[in-house]
Amino acid sequence: MNQEGAPSREMNYQIRLRGHLAPRWASWFEGMAIELQDNGDTVLAGPVADQAALHGLLRKVRDLGLPLISLVCMENGH
């Protein structure tokens, strides 16, 4: 539920990390696309069900030990 009492809706996020994730980690970030950038960064992008799921993703990022560069909530369709 959001602050107005309406059901929360899924939002798309882009999470940028410093360093490359090995392909074996893809299943750990279910539903997220993993793109390895030429500059050495990794971008995770995709739908996140709610704030609790977002916090779960951020805990996984922390547990990997890769520095978090940015977290962006993408507008629908962008």
C-alpha positions as CSV (number, residue, x, y, z in Angstrom):
1,M,0.0,0.0,0.0
2,N,1.2,3.5,-0.7
3,Q,0.7,6.5,1.5
4,E,-2.8,7.1,0.1
5,G,-3.8,3.6,0.9
6,A,-3.8,2.4,-2.7
7,P,-2.1,-0.8,-3.7
8,S,1.6,-0.3,-4.6
9,R,2.4,-0.8,-8.2
10,E,5.5,-2.3,-9.8
11,M,8.2,0.2,-10.8
12,N,11.2,-0.2,-13.0
13,Y,14.6,0.5,-11.6
14,Q,18.1,0.8,-12.9
15,I,20.9,-0.1,-10.4
16,R,24.5,0.7,-11.5
17,L,27.4,-1.1,-9.7
18,R,31.1,-0.6,-10.0
19,G,32.6,-3.9,-11.3
20,H,31.3,-6.7,-13.4
21,L,29.0,-9.4,-12.1
22,A,29.8,-13.0,-13.2
23,P,27.0,-14.6,-15.2
24,R,26.4,-17.0,-12.3
25,W,24.7,-14.2,-10.3
26,A,21.9,-13.7,-12.9
27,S,19.5,-16.1,-11.1
28,W,20.1,-14.2,-7.8
29,F,18.6,-11.0,-9.3
30,E,15.5,-12.7,-10.7
31,G,13.6,-10.6,-13.2
32,M,16.5,-8.1,-13.6
33,A,18.4,-7.7,-16.8
34,I,22.2,-7.6,-16.2
35,E,24.3,-5.6,-18.6
36,L,28.1,-5.4,-18.4
37,Q,29.3,-2.0,-19.5
38,D,32.6,-1.4,-21.3
39,N,33.7,0.9,-18.5
40,G,33.7,-1.9,-16.0
41,D,30.3,-1.2,-14.5
42,T,27.3,-3.5,-14.3
43,V,23.7,-2.3,-14.8
44,L,20.8,-4.2,-13.3
45,A,17.5,-3.1,-14.8
46,G,13.9,-4.3,-14.5
47,P,10.7,-4.4,-12.5
48,V,10.6,-4.3,-8.8
49,A,7.4,-5.2,-7.1
50,D,7.5,-2.8,-4.1
51,Q,9.8,-1.1,-1.6
52,A,10.4,-4.3,0.3
53,A,11.6,-6.0,-2.8
54,L,13.8,-3.0,-3.6
55,H,15.4,-3.2,-0.2
56,G,16.0,-6.9,-0.7
57,L,17.8,-6.1,-4.0
58,L,20.0,-3.5,-2.2
59,R,20.8,-6.0,0.5
60,K,22.0,-8.4,-2.2
61,V,24.1,-5.7,-3.8
62,R,25.6,-5.0,-0.3
63,D,26.3,-8.7,0.2
64,L,28.2,-8.9,-3.1
65,G,30.5,-6.1,-2.0
66,L,30.3,-4.2,-5.3
67,P,30.1,-0.4,-4.8
68,L,26.7,1.1,-5.6
69,I,27.1,3.9,-8.1
70,S,23.4,4.9,-8.6
71,L,19.8,3.8,-8.2
72,V,17.3,5.3,-10.6
73,C,13.5,4.8,-10.6
74,M,12.6,4.8,-14.3
75,E,9.3,6.3,-15.5
76,N,7.0,3.8,-17.2
77,G,8.0,3.5,-20.8
78,H,11.5,5.1,-20.4
